[in-house]
Amino acid sequence: MPPPTTDLTKPFLGDRSLQKMNPSAKYRCACCTIILFAFVLARLPVEAQNPEAVARHSMTTWGEGLINDPETIPHAEYPRPDLVRQSSGQWQNLNGYWNFLVRVVKNEKRSTKDPETAPALRWQGKIRVPFAIESNLSGVGRLLGRYQQLWYRRVFKLDYHDPSSGHLNKRHFINFEAVDFRATVWLNNVFIGEHFGGFAPFRLEVTGLMQSSENELIVRSSDGTGRAQLRGKQSRKPGGIYYTRVSGIWGTVWLETVPAHHFQSVKVIPGSGLSNPLDLDPRRGTFKIQATLEPSLASSEDLRHALRAEFEVRAGAESGGHSGGNLLDLLKATTSVGKTSCHFTHGKNLTTRRLNGLYGEGAGEHKAPHQLTVQAYGKSYTNYRQHSPLPAVTCEATLTLEAPGRWWSPKDPFLYDVVAHLVRDPATGEVLDEVVTYAALRSVGTVRSARHGQLQLTLNGEAFFQLGALDQGWWPDGLLTPPSDEAQLFDIQYLKAAGFNVIRKHAKVESRRWYYHCDRLGMLVWQDQVPCVPDAEAVPRLQPEWVHLDWPGDDPPEATTGWYAFEHAQFIGEFEAMVDTLEAHPSIVTWVPFNEAWGQHRTSEVTTWLQTRDPTRLTNCCSGGNFVPVGDMVDAHSYPEPSFPMEPGNLERWGAFVMVVGEFGGHGLAVPGHTWRKESGSGEAESWGYGGGLLANFTNLRERYRNSLGVLGELADRGVAAGIYTQTTDVEREVNGLITYDRRVQKIHSRELNEWHRDWFARHGGKIGNES
């Protein structure tokens, strides 16, 4: 018997196209639709009817700036700093004001892939992308219902290239940095693809569909925010540790033009050919470079010859720090420290025939324009358009620096620039694509301490206590989307100035620029997998009992049999997408698959898969429990003061794992005028924090923090190797941040924290986190 329908599919009910109706039928249908919509709307909760239902909460200074300047394009910066294309490619930011429409779609048949025309959709207003419809910065500020779809429309011109000129040598892609949860996309009335998952970037090819005049981009999104959907802290019933849901586009949308054959990715990972990549010798300067080529059928003749990827690593004389991707500036400011190359051999297995101006399998065969069959890797791929990509192919190379390497650390976050060229070989040596990325020499691992006999974390071969903050990345005006790049940089800089050396990115995946900032500033990252949380609408079969670290055996409760196969496949698919997107960022040192048993299932299987997928990082399989003896760490959560079960029997049980306190603190202080909602007469839940009530003033908070830091020091002396304080900022009703939710008040100034942390490291940690 198939599994029952879940929220992964229920909201995704479609619309029938009106395109083939005659005008009178369209008019009658539209009238009926209006009447039906009014009837349904009257039965909806007020929050779903009223665009003002989401209250106007506190604002950051960056958010106020956006509202006061409606002409500004939000997040105008290049969104993929880890792969910057040079003269071979161009890009265009599509953020800004789009048309939007919210439609109720309950109990309808699954949608076809034919969109309705823009006039039939009857757009309701403007929404400011990339902010979710529930956020104030979107300009809408309303909640999306479970059985509603959110439609977007953007009309744009290509401002840098005429698609009718040289189109056989260029390809176009629409990139979405984040859409929650299901996105279906059309360009110029042609379906181009859809995507499931709310936190991973994706791109869709639109080559051959671009027009030199106006182009119409339509996106339909739906978001159940429930069941097995990986949603982080979003909830349909926010309160406590759960927050306002986020629907639709919440990351930058952008257009990119690339060569027909181009690099899909270039990843540079420290180390190569090691039996255990965590044992990277810090005296060696070696990189493994993995380049993925996305070839095109438009220039299949090129594929009859091997294509070569050439790599050059360059370093600046001073701090490195990455040039930002401009090749001319890079060449002026850096010198070459190593070169290597590898070959793509895709073309050896490629066979095609060109027939009457088209590609085809044999003489006399009738095919639709721009359609072909191709043989590659011994398989047959049919019904490919002329610009369709062949399956991506990867080549790998190892590069050892010509001089001793300079190692990346919080004190010295040195980044090497890497230039990659895709060239024809052995023909002309013509450059087909040219990109710039960056890399760092950095190793992580474990070592057993001679002082107390417990395993410790290492950075570049030396023991390194990791003191950090839990960071959830929420904003009062943008929700999951920071109001600007400067805003998200502010949080990292505050923690860096405060003397923390690690951020635990909790239940969220940030934009690629956020990790770029951590790379260049020297901030370590523990990255959580986005969970499905046990909120008010949680499904019991998905959520095991949370037993912390108290289960006496090695098999604590988990939802092993509760997850259906398709739900687990979606979980792993989104996990793989996150790792694939982020694995080249040197700042990320630890993956965290599960937190506090939220949706915890198949723990050993998931952790083993992750360690095989990325053997260069540590794995904290079960932060806060339920502990399963896999991975590298055993992680306790303790509020408000840190603690760890270190009785003799437990120490034997934890012997093969690094002991860490993944969450502690949470001391609450509400700052008048800087809280999420006004607390008087609204019936709203009051602000809260851990530790038996809110603190009275800043002095009390300082005392409580210093006391918690002292307790953590006692644990460090006995073998605990990391501590994560909750948290960077207040979030909605949680007022346990070091900074207020609007980022206007530092409850404890970064300078004061830095002084305390320096003293703490001198007594307990050996080295302050910013010195390595």
PAVOFI-944075 format. One line per 5 residues: their letters; for each residue x, y, z of C-alpha. Coordinates in Angstrom, 1 decimal. Layout:
BEGIN
A = X,Y,Z; ...
***
This chain:
BEGIN
MPPPT = 0.0,0.0,0.0; 1.4,3.4,-0.9; 2.1,5.9,1.9; -0.6,8.4,2.6; -0.4,11.8,1.1
TDLTK = 1.9,14.2,3.0; 2.4,18.0,2.9; 5.2,17.3,0.5; 2.6,16.8,-2.2; -0.7,18.2,-0.9
PFLGD = 0.0,21.9,-1.5; 1.3,21.3,-5.0; -2.1,21.2,-6.8; -2.3,22.9,-10.1; -4.1,25.1,-12.4
RSLQK = -5.8,24.4,-15.6; -4.7,26.5,-18.5; -7.1,29.1,-20.0; -5.0,29.5,-23.1; -7.1,27.3,-25.4
MNPSA = -10.5,28.8,-24.3; -12.3,31.2,-26.5; -12.8,34.7,-25.2; -16.4,34.3,-24.0; -15.4,31.1,-22.2
KYRCA = -12.5,32.9,-20.6; -14.8,35.7,-19.4; -17.4,33.2,-17.9; -14.6,31.2,-16.3; -13.0,34.4,-14.9
CCTII = -16.3,35.5,-13.4; -16.9,32.2,-11.8; -13.4,32.2,-10.5; -13.9,35.6,-8.9; -17.1,34.5,-7.2
LFAFV = -15.6,31.3,-5.9; -12.4,33.1,-4.8; -14.5,35.6,-2.8; -16.4,32.7,-1.1; -13.3,30.8,-0.2
LARLP = -11.6,34.0,0.9; -14.4,34.7,3.3; -13.8,31.3,5.0; -10.1,31.8,5.4; -8.5,33.0,8.6
VEAQN = -8.0,36.7,8.8; -4.2,36.2,8.6; -4.6,34.7,5.1; -7.0,37.5,3.9; -5.3,40.6,5.1
PEAVA = -2.0,41.6,3.6; -1.3,43.5,6.9; -1.9,40.4,9.0; 1.8,40.1,9.7; 2.4,42.9,12.1
RHSMT = 5.0,45.6,11.3; 7.7,44.5,13.7; 11.0,46.1,14.5; 13.3,47.1,11.7; 17.1,47.0,11.2
TWGEG = 18.8,50.1,10.0; 19.6,48.3,6.7; 15.9,47.4,6.3; 14.8,51.0,6.9; 17.3,52.1,4.2
LINDP = 15.6,49.8,1.7; 12.1,50.9,2.5; 13.2,54.6,2.2; 14.9,53.9,-1.1; 12.5,51.8,-3.3
ETIPH = 14.8,52.2,-6.3; 17.6,50.2,-4.7; 18.0,46.7,-6.0; 18.3,44.5,-2.9; 21.3,42.2,-2.7
AEYPR = 22.9,43.5,-5.9; 26.2,41.9,-5.2; 27.4,39.0,-7.3; 25.8,36.0,-5.6; 28.4,33.3,-6.3
PDLVR = 31.8,34.6,-5.1; 33.4,31.1,-5.1; 33.1,30.9,-8.9; 33.4,34.1,-10.8; 33.3,33.9,-14.6
QSSGQ = 35.6,36.3,-16.5; 35.2,37.7,-20.1; 33.6,34.4,-21.2; 30.5,35.1,-19.3; 28.1,37.9,-18.1
WQNLN = 25.3,38.1,-15.5; 22.3,40.2,-14.6; 20.6,40.6,-11.3; 16.8,40.1,-11.4; 16.0,41.2,-7.9
GYWNF = 13.6,44.1,-7.3; 9.8,44.5,-7.8; 7.9,41.6,-9.3; 4.2,41.1,-9.8; 2.6,38.6,-7.5
LVRVV = -0.6,36.7,-7.0; -1.8,34.4,-4.2; -4.3,31.7,-5.3; -6.2,29.1,-3.3; -5.8,25.6,-4.8
KNEKR = -7.4,22.9,-2.6; -8.6,19.6,-4.0; -7.6,20.3,-7.6; -5.9,17.9,-10.0; -2.2,18.1,-10.4
STKDP = -1.1,21.0,-12.5; 0.0,20.7,-16.1; 3.1,22.5,-17.0; 1.3,25.0,-19.2; 1.1,28.4,-17.4
ETAPA = -1.9,30.7,-17.6; -1.4,33.9,-19.5; -0.4,36.9,-17.4; -3.7,38.7,-17.9; -5.6,35.6,-16.8
LRWQG = -3.5,35.5,-13.6; -4.8,39.0,-12.6; -1.7,40.1,-10.6; -2.6,41.5,-7.2; 0.4,43.8,-6.6
KIRVP = 4.1,44.2,-6.3; 6.5,42.1,-4.2; 10.1,43.0,-3.6; 12.4,40.0,-4.4; 14.3,38.4,-2.8
FAIES = 12.2,38.8,0.4; 9.6,36.2,1.3; 6.0,37.3,1.1; 5.6,37.0,4.9; 8.4,39.6,5.5
NLSGV = 8.0,43.3,5.9; 10.7,44.0,3.3; 8.7,42.2,0.6; 6.3,45.1,0.7; 3.4,42.6,1.2
GRLLG = 3.7,41.1,4.7; 1.1,38.4,4.6; 1.1,34.7,5.5; 0.8,32.1,2.7; -1.8,29.4,3.5
RYQQL = -1.2,25.7,3.3; -3.4,25.4,0.3; -2.3,28.5,-1.5; 0.1,29.1,-4.4; 2.2,32.1,-4.7
WYRRV = 2.8,33.3,-8.3; 5.5,35.7,-9.5; 6.0,37.6,-12.7; 9.1,39.5,-13.9; 9.5,41.1,-17.3
FKLDY = 13.1,42.0,-18.2; 15.4,42.7,-21.1; 18.8,41.2,-21.5; 21.0,44.3,-20.7; 24.3,43.0,-21.8
HDPSS = 23.9,40.7,-24.8; 21.8,40.3,-28.0; 20.7,36.6,-27.9; 20.3,36.6,-31.7; 24.0,37.2,-32.1
GHLNK = 26.4,34.2,-31.8; 23.8,32.2,-29.9; 25.4,28.9,-30.9; 28.4,29.7,-28.7; 26.5,31.0,-25.7
RHFIN = 24.0,29.5,-23.2; 21.7,31.2,-20.7; 20.7,30.1,-17.2; 18.2,31.5,-14.7; 19.7,31.0,-11.2
FEAVD = 17.6,30.9,-8.0; 19.6,31.1,-4.7; 16.6,29.9,-2.6; 12.9,29.2,-3.1; 10.7,27.6,-0.4
FRATV = 9.5,24.9,-1.1; 8.4,23.9,-4.5; 9.2,26.1,-7.5; 7.8,25.7,-11.0; 9.3,28.1,-13.6
WLNNV = 8.3,29.3,-17.1; 10.1,31.7,-19.5; 8.2,33.3,-22.3; 5.3,30.9,-21.8; 7.5,27.8,-22.0
FIGEH = 7.9,25.4,-19.0; 11.7,25.2,-18.1; 11.7,23.2,-14.9; 10.8,22.8,-11.3; 12.7,22.3,-8.0
FGGFA = 11.9,20.8,-4.6; 13.6,22.0,-1.4; 13.8,25.4,0.3; 17.5,26.0,1.0; 19.6,25.0,-2.0
PFRLE = 20.4,27.2,-5.0; 19.4,25.8,-8.4; 19.6,26.9,-12.0; 17.5,26.2,-15.1; 18.7,26.6,-18.7
VTGLM = 16.8,29.0,-21.0; 19.0,28.9,-24.0; 17.0,29.2,-27.2; 14.1,30.9,-25.3; 15.7,34.3,-24.7
QSSEN = 14.3,37.1,-26.8; 16.1,40.3,-27.7; 13.0,42.3,-26.7; 11.2,41.6,-23.4; 11.3,38.3,-21.6
ELIVR = 8.6,37.2,-19.2; 9.6,35.0,-16.3; 6.9,33.3,-14.2; 7.5,31.4,-11.0; 4.9,29.4,-9.1
SSDGT = 5.7,28.3,-5.6; 3.9,26.4,-2.9; 5.0,25.6,0.7; 3.2,23.2,3.1; 5.6,24.0,6.0
GRAQL = 4.8,20.7,7.7; 5.4,17.0,8.1; 8.7,15.7,6.6; 9.4,19.0,4.8; 12.8,20.3,5.8
RGKQS = 12.0,23.7,7.0; 14.3,24.6,9.9; 12.6,26.7,12.6; 9.7,27.8,10.4; 6.3,26.9,11.8
RKPGG = 2.6,27.4,10.9; 2.1,28.1,14.7; 5.1,30.1,15.7; 6.0,30.5,19.3; 8.8,29.5,21.7
IYYTR = 11.7,28.3,19.6; 9.7,28.2,16.4; 9.3,31.2,14.1; 7.3,32.8,11.3; 7.2,30.7,8.2
VSGIW = 8.9,31.8,5.0; 7.4,31.0,1.5; 8.4,31.5,-2.1; 11.5,33.3,-3.3; 13.9,34.3,-0.5
GTVWL = 17.2,34.3,-2.3; 18.6,36.3,-5.2; 17.4,35.5,-8.7; 19.9,36.1,-11.5; 20.6,35.5,-15.1
ETVPA = 23.9,34.2,-16.4; 25.3,33.8,-19.9; 28.1,31.3,-20.3; 30.0,29.6,-23.1; 28.5,26.6,-24.8
HHFQS = 31.1,24.4,-23.0; 31.7,25.8,-19.6; 32.8,24.9,-16.1; 29.8,24.0,-13.9; 32.0,24.1,-10.9
VKVIP = 35.7,24.2,-9.8; 36.3,23.0,-6.3; 39.7,23.2,-4.7; 40.1,21.0,-1.6; 43.3,20.9,0.6
GSGLS = 45.2,17.6,0.5; 45.2,14.8,-1.9; 45.5,11.0,-2.1; 45.6,10.5,1.7; 44.2,7.4,3.3
NPLDL = 42.6,9.7,5.9; 42.2,13.2,4.6; 41.8,14.4,8.2; 45.5,13.6,8.6; 46.7,16.3,6.2
DPRRG = 50.3,17.1,6.9; 50.4,20.8,7.7; 53.9,21.0,6.3; 52.7,20.2,2.8; 50.9,22.6,0.5
TFKIQ = 48.8,20.3,-1.7; 45.4,20.8,-3.2; 43.0,18.5,-5.0; 41.2,20.3,-7.8; 38.0,18.9,-9.1
ATLEP = 36.5,20.6,-12.2; 33.1,19.7,-13.6; 32.4,20.5,-17.3; 29.0,21.0,-18.7; 29.3,20.4,-22.4
SLASS = 26.7,21.4,-25.0; 25.4,19.8,-28.1; 25.6,23.1,-29.9; 29.3,22.6,-30.4; 29.6,18.9,-30.5
EDLRH = 32.5,19.0,-32.9; 34.6,20.3,-30.0; 33.8,17.2,-28.1; 35.6,15.0,-30.7; 38.8,16.3,-29.2
ALRAE = 39.7,16.1,-25.6; 39.1,19.4,-23.7; 41.7,20.4,-21.1; 41.3,22.3,-17.8; 44.3,24.3,-16.8
FEVRA = 44.7,25.6,-13.3; 47.0,28.2,-11.8; 47.2,29.0,-8.1; 48.3,32.5,-7.2; 49.1,34.2,-3.9
GAESG = 49.4,37.8,-2.8; 52.5,39.0,-1.0; 50.5,40.1,2.0; 47.4,38.7,3.5; 45.9,36.9,0.5
GHSGG = 42.2,37.5,1.2; 41.1,36.8,-2.3; 40.9,39.5,-5.0; 37.2,39.3,-5.4; 37.4,37.5,-8.7
NLLDL = 38.6,40.2,-11.1; 41.3,38.5,-13.2; 43.2,41.7,-14.2; 43.4,42.9,-10.6; 44.4,39.4,-9.5
LKATT = 47.2,39.1,-12.0; 48.6,42.5,-10.9; 48.4,41.8,-7.2; 49.5,38.1,-7.0; 52.2,35.8,-8.2
SVGKT = 51.9,32.2,-9.5; 52.8,29.5,-7.0; 51.7,26.4,-8.9; 50.2,25.0,-12.1; 48.5,21.8,-13.1
SCHFT = 45.9,20.5,-15.6; 43.6,17.6,-16.4; 41.7,16.4,-19.4; 38.1,15.8,-20.1; 37.6,12.7,-22.3
HGKNL = 33.9,13.0,-22.9; 34.3,13.2,-26.7; 35.8,9.7,-27.1; 32.4,8.1,-26.6; 30.3,10.7,-28.5
TTRRL = 28.7,9.9,-31.8; 26.2,12.1,-33.7; 25.1,12.6,-37.3; 24.0,15.9,-38.8; 21.1,15.6,-41.2
NGLYG = 19.6,18.4,-43.3; 20.8,21.1,-41.0; 19.7,19.1,-37.9; 21.3,16.4,-35.8; 19.7,12.9,-36.3
EGAGE = 20.4,9.2,-36.0; 20.1,8.2,-39.7; 19.3,9.2,-43.2; 15.7,10.1,-43.9; 14.7,10.2,-40.3
HKAPH = 12.2,12.9,-39.5; 12.9,14.8,-36.3; 11.5,18.0,-34.8; 13.8,21.1,-35.2; 16.7,21.2,-32.8
QLTVQ = 16.2,17.5,-31.7; 18.8,14.7,-31.7; 20.0,11.5,-30.3; 23.5,11.2,-28.9; 25.6,8.4,-27.7
AYGKS = 27.8,9.2,-24.7; 29.3,7.0,-22.0; 27.8,4.0,-23.8; 24.2,5.3,-23.2; 21.7,6.8,-25.6
YTNYR = 20.3,10.2,-24.8; 17.3,11.2,-27.0; 15.1,14.1,-27.6; 17.9,16.6,-26.8; 17.5,20.1,-28.1
QHSPL = 20.3,21.7,-30.0; 21.5,23.6,-26.9; 20.8,20.8,-24.4; 23.7,19.8,-22.1; 25.3,16.5,-22.2
PAVTC = 25.8,14.8,-18.9; 28.4,16.7,-16.9; 31.8,15.2,-16.7; 34.5,15.7,-14.1; 38.3,15.7,-14.1
EATLT = 40.7,15.9,-11.2; 44.2,17.1,-10.7; 46.6,17.4,-7.8; 48.7,20.5,-7.3; 51.6,20.9,-4.9
LEAPG = 52.7,24.5,-4.2; 56.2,25.5,-5.4; 56.9,27.1,-2.0; 55.9,26.2,1.5; 52.2,26.8,2.0
RWWSP = 50.6,29.4,4.1; 47.9,27.9,6.4; 44.4,29.3,6.9; 43.3,30.0,10.4; 41.1,32.5,12.4
KDPFL = 44.2,34.6,13.0; 45.5,34.4,9.4; 42.7,33.6,7.0; 44.9,33.4,4.0; 43.2,32.6,0.7
YDVVA = 44.8,31.5,-2.5; 43.3,32.6,-5.8; 42.8,29.8,-8.4; 42.4,30.6,-12.1; 40.9,27.9,-14.3
HLVRD = 40.9,27.9,-18.1; 39.0,25.5,-20.3; 40.9,25.1,-23.6; 40.8,23.0,-26.8; 43.4,20.3,-26.9
PATGE = 45.4,19.6,-28.9; 44.0,21.9,-31.6; 44.4,25.6,-31.2; 44.6,26.1,-27.5; 41.7,28.5,-27.7
VLDEV = 40.2,29.4,-24.3; 36.5,28.4,-24.1; 35.8,29.4,-20.5; 37.7,31.2,-17.8; 36.8,31.4,-14.1
VTYAA = 38.4,32.4,-10.8; 37.8,30.8,-7.5; 39.8,30.6,-4.3; 41.1,28.0,-1.8; 42.8,27.6,1.6
LRSVG = 45.2,25.3,3.1; 43.4,24.0,6.2; 43.1,20.7,8.0; 40.9,19.6,10.9; 41.1,16.4,13.0
TVRSA = 41.4,15.1,16.5; 44.2,14.3,19.0; 44.2,12.8,22.4; 45.4,15.1,25.2; 48.2,14.0,27.4
RHGQL = 46.8,16.2,30.2; 43.4,14.6,30.7; 43.3,11.8,28.2; 40.3,13.0,26.2; 40.1,13.6,22.5
QLTLN = 40.5,17.2,21.4; 39.7,19.1,18.2; 42.6,20.1,16.0; 43.2,22.9,13.4; 46.2,22.5,11.1
GEAFF = 47.5,19.7,13.3; 47.3,21.5,16.7; 44.8,21.2,19.5; 42.3,24.1,19.1; 39.4,24.8,21.5
QLGAL = 36.4,26.0,19.6; 34.4,28.6,21.4; 31.4,29.9,19.4; 27.9,31.2,19.1; 24.7,29.5,17.9
DQGWW = 23.6,31.6,14.9; 20.1,31.1,13.4; 20.3,33.8,10.8; 16.8,35.4,11.3; 15.9,39.0,10.8
PDGLL = 12.9,41.0,12.0; 12.3,42.7,8.6; 13.5,40.0,6.2; 12.9,36.8,8.2; 15.4,34.3,6.6
TPPSD = 16.7,36.9,4.2; 19.1,39.5,5.6; 18.2,43.0,4.5; 21.6,43.4,2.8; 25.0,41.8,2.4
EAQLF = 26.3,44.4,4.8; 23.8,43.3,7.4; 24.8,39.6,7.3; 28.5,40.7,7.4; 27.7,42.7,10.6
DIQYL = 26.8,39.6,12.6; 30.0,37.7,11.6; 32.2,40.8,12.3; 30.6,41.2,15.8; 31.3,37.6,16.7
KAAGF = 34.8,37.8,15.3; 35.5,41.1,17.3; 34.1,39.4,20.4; 36.8,36.7,20.3; 34.6,33.8,19.2
NVIRK = 36.3,31.4,16.6; 33.3,29.3,15.4; 29.7,29.9,14.4; 27.2,27.0,14.6; 24.9,27.8,11.7
HAKVE = 21.7,26.4,13.2; 18.8,24.9,11.2; 19.5,27.1,8.2; 21.7,27.3,5.1; 22.8,30.8,4.3
SRRWY = 23.6,32.4,1.0; 26.9,31.6,-0.6; 28.1,35.1,0.2; 27.7,34.5,3.9; 30.2,31.6,3.8
YHCDR = 32.5,33.6,1.6; 32.6,36.2,4.3; 33.5,33.5,6.9; 36.2,32.3,4.6; 37.9,35.7,4.2
LGMLV = 37.4,36.8,7.8; 38.6,33.5,9.4; 35.5,32.3,11.1; 35.0,28.5,11.6; 31.5,27.1,10.9
WQDQV = 29.6,24.1,12.1; 26.9,23.6,9.5; 23.6,22.0,10.5; 21.4,20.0,8.1; 18.1,21.7,7.9
PCVPD = 15.6,19.7,10.0; 11.9,19.0,10.1; 11.1,20.2,13.6; 8.7,18.7,16.2; 6.5,21.8,16.3
AEAVP = 2.7,22.0,17.0; 2.0,20.2,13.7; 4.7,17.5,13.9; 3.9,14.0,12.9; 4.8,11.5,15.6
RLQPE = 6.1,8.9,13.2; 8.8,11.3,12.1; 9.9,12.4,15.6; 11.5,9.9,18.0; 11.6,10.4,21.8
WVHLD = 14.4,12.8,22.8; 16.5,11.1,25.4; 19.5,13.5,25.3; 22.6,11.4,26.1; 20.8,9.3,28.8
WPGDD = 20.0,6.2,26.8; 22.1,3.3,28.3; 22.7,1.4,25.1; 24.0,2.2,21.6; 20.6,2.1,19.9
PPEAT = 18.5,5.0,21.3; 15.0,5.8,20.0; 14.9,7.0,16.4; 12.3,7.2,13.7; 14.0,4.4,11.7
TGWYA = 10.7,3.0,10.4; 8.7,6.2,10.5; 10.1,7.9,7.4; 8.8,6.7,4.1; 11.3,6.0,1.4
FEHAQ = 10.4,9.1,-0.6; 10.7,11.3,2.4; 14.1,10.0,3.2; 15.2,10.4,-0.4; 14.2,14.1,-0.2
FIGEF = 16.1,14.4,3.1; 19.3,12.9,1.5; 18.8,14.9,-1.7; 18.7,18.2,0.1; 21.6,17.2,2.3
EAMVD = 23.7,16.3,-0.8; 22.7,19.6,-2.4; 23.9,21.5,0.6; 27.2,19.6,0.8; 27.8,19.9,-3.0
TLEAH = 27.2,23.7,-2.8; 29.3,24.4,0.3; 32.1,21.7,0.4; 34.8,24.0,-1.1; 34.4,26.6,1.7
PSIVT = 37.4,26.2,4.1; 35.5,27.9,6.9; 33.2,24.9,7.3; 34.9,22.4,9.6; 32.0,20.3,10.9
WVPFN = 28.7,18.9,9.5; 25.7,18.4,11.9; 23.1,16.0,10.5; 20.7,15.9,13.4; 19.8,18.2,16.3
EAWGQ = 18.0,17.1,19.5; 16.4,14.1,17.7; 14.4,16.4,15.4; 13.4,14.1,12.6; 16.3,11.8,13.5
HRTSE = 16.3,8.6,11.5; 18.7,6.1,10.0; 21.4,7.8,12.0; 24.2,5.4,11.3; 23.3,5.2,7.6
VTTWL = 23.2,9.0,7.2; 26.4,9.6,9.1; 28.3,6.9,7.2; 27.0,8.3,3.9; 28.2,11.8,5.0
QTRDP = 31.6,10.7,6.1; 32.1,8.9,2.8; 30.7,11.9,0.8; 33.1,14.3,2.6; 36.0,12.7,4.5
TRLTN = 37.8,16.0,4.9; 35.6,17.3,7.7; 34.4,16.2,11.1; 30.9,15.0,11.7; 28.8,15.8,14.8
CCSGG = 26.0,13.3,14.1; 23.6,14.1,16.8; 23.9,17.5,18.5; 22.2,17.3,21.9; 21.3,13.6,21.3
NFVPV = 20.0,11.2,20.7; 23.6,9.9,20.7; 24.5,7.1,18.4; 28.2,5.9,18.4; 29.1,7.1,14.9
GDMVD = 30.8,10.2,13.7; 33.5,12.2,15.6; 31.7,13.9,18.5; 29.4,13.4,21.4; 27.4,16.6,22.0
AHSYP = 25.4,17.7,25.1; 23.0,20.6,25.3; 22.6,22.2,28.7; 20.7,25.4,29.8; 21.4,27.8,31.2
EPSFP = 24.8,26.6,32.5; 27.0,24.2,30.4; 27.3,20.7,31.7; 28.5,17.3,30.4; 27.9,13.7,31.8
MEPGN = 31.5,12.8,32.7; 31.0,10.1,35.3; 33.6,7.3,34.9; 31.2,4.9,33.1; 30.2,7.7,30.7
LERWG = 33.8,8.6,30.0; 34.5,5.1,28.9; 31.4,5.3,26.6; 32.6,8.6,25.1; 36.2,7.5,24.8
AFVMV = 36.3,7.4,21.0; 34.5,10.7,20.6; 35.3,14.4,21.1; 33.1,15.8,23.9; 31.5,19.1,23.1
VGEFG = 28.7,21.3,24.5; 26.7,22.2,21.4; 24.4,24.6,23.2; 24.4,26.4,26.5; 23.6,29.8,27.9
GHGLA = 20.5,31.4,26.5; 20.3,34.1,29.2; 17.4,36.3,28.4; 17.2,40.1,28.6; 14.5,42.1,26.8
VPGHT = 15.6,45.6,25.8; 12.6,48.0,25.7; 11.9,49.3,22.3; 13.9,46.6,20.6; 11.7,43.5,21.0
WRKES = 9.8,41.6,18.3; 6.3,42.6,19.4; 4.7,45.0,21.8; 3.7,43.0,24.9; 0.9,45.2,26.2
GSGEA = -2.7,44.1,25.7; -2.2,41.9,22.6; -2.5,38.5,24.2; 0.9,37.7,22.6; 3.3,35.4,24.4
ESWGY = 5.9,37.4,26.3; 9.6,37.5,25.5; 11.5,34.7,27.1; 14.9,33.2,27.7; 16.5,30.2,29.4
GGGLL = 17.3,30.1,33.0; 14.1,30.8,35.0; 12.9,34.1,33.8; 14.3,37.2,32.2; 17.2,39.2,33.6
ANFTN = 16.6,42.7,34.9; 19.4,44.6,33.3; 22.7,44.5,31.4; 24.7,44.0,34.6; 22.8,40.9,35.4
LRERY = 23.4,39.6,31.9; 27.2,40.2,32.1; 27.3,38.4,35.5; 25.4,35.4,34.1; 27.5,35.2,31.0
RNSLG = 30.8,35.3,32.9; 29.5,32.6,35.3; 28.6,30.3,32.4; 32.0,31.0,30.8; 33.7,29.9,34.1
VLGEL = 31.7,26.7,34.2; 32.7,26.0,30.6; 36.3,26.5,31.7; 36.0,23.8,34.3; 34.6,21.4,31.7
ADRGV = 37.4,22.3,29.3; 40.0,21.4,32.0; 38.4,18.0,32.2; 38.3,17.3,28.4; 35.4,19.1,26.8
AAGIY = 36.7,20.5,23.5; 34.1,23.0,22.3; 31.3,25.2,23.6; 28.6,27.0,21.7; 26.7,29.8,23.4
TQTTD = 23.0,30.5,22.6; 22.9,32.9,20.8; 24.1,35.7,18.5; 20.9,37.7,18.4; 17.4,37.7,19.7
VEREV = 14.9,35.9,17.4; 11.3,36.9,17.5; 10.1,36.2,21.1; 13.5,34.7,22.2; 15.5,37.5,23.8
NGLIT = 18.5,35.4,24.7; 20.8,37.0,22.1; 24.0,38.9,22.7; 22.5,41.5,20.3; 18.9,42.6,20.0
YDRRV = 16.9,41.3,17.0; 17.0,44.6,15.2; 20.9,44.6,15.6; 20.8,48.1,17.2; 21.9,47.2,20.7
QKIHS = 24.9,45.1,21.7; 23.8,43.8,25.1; 27.4,42.9,25.8; 29.8,44.9,23.7; 32.2,42.9,21.5
RELNE = 35.3,44.6,23.2; 34.2,43.4,26.6; 33.5,39.9,25.4; 36.9,39.8,23.7; 38.7,40.7,27.0
WHRDW = 36.9,38.0,28.9; 37.6,35.4,26.1; 41.3,36.3,26.0; 41.5,35.7,29.8; 39.5,32.5,29.5
FARHG = 41.7,31.1,26.7; 44.8,31.9,28.7; 43.6,29.9,31.6; 41.7,27.0,29.9; 42.1,26.9,26.1
GKIGN = 45.8,27.5,25.5; 45.2,29.9,22.6; 42.5,32.4,22.0; 40.3,31.4,19.1; 41.6,34.3,17.0
ES = 45.2,33.1,17.4; 46.4,29.8,15.8
***
